[in-house]
């Protein structure tokens, strides 16, 4: 009976050791998956920051062009009022260039 109990204890110890190894392997897998997830998340955050910077740069450029177009339209209107058609036409060409 004692030998049989010792055999069962050794069998349970081996089984327990196998379960412990499997648990450790699963924890390692989980750790690696979390690291990959964090890396991917960081990469996406960086891409999003870059896109936001690009959008902001385009927004500033668009605003600058709108301001310049308004300025050119005023100049064209003033030139037309003064009867300076050449200056008005040149300003209109610049307006068209900025809008394109």
C-alpha positions, 0 to 999 in steps of 0.5 A, a space after each residue: 500500500 505504501 509503495 502504491 501511494 508513493 507511485 501515485 505521489 510521484 505520478 501526481 508530482 510529475 503531472 503537477 510539474 507538467 502543469 507548472 511548465 505549461 502555465 509558465 509557457 502560457 505566461 511567456 506567450 501572454 507576455 510576448 503577445 502583450 509586448 507585440 500589442 504594445 509595440 503595435 499600439 505605439 506604432 499606430 499612435 506615432 502614425 496618428 501623430 504624423 497624420 495630425 501634423 500633416 493635416 495641421 500643416 495643410 490647414 495652415 497652408 490653406 489658411 495662408 492661401 485664403 488670406 493671400 487670395 483675399 488680399 489679391 481680390 482686394 488689390 484687383 478691386 482697388 485696381 479696377 476702381 482706379 481704372 488700372 485694368 492691367 494691374 487688375 488682370 495681373 491680380 486676377 491671374 495671381 488669384 487664379 494661380 493660388 486657387 489652382 
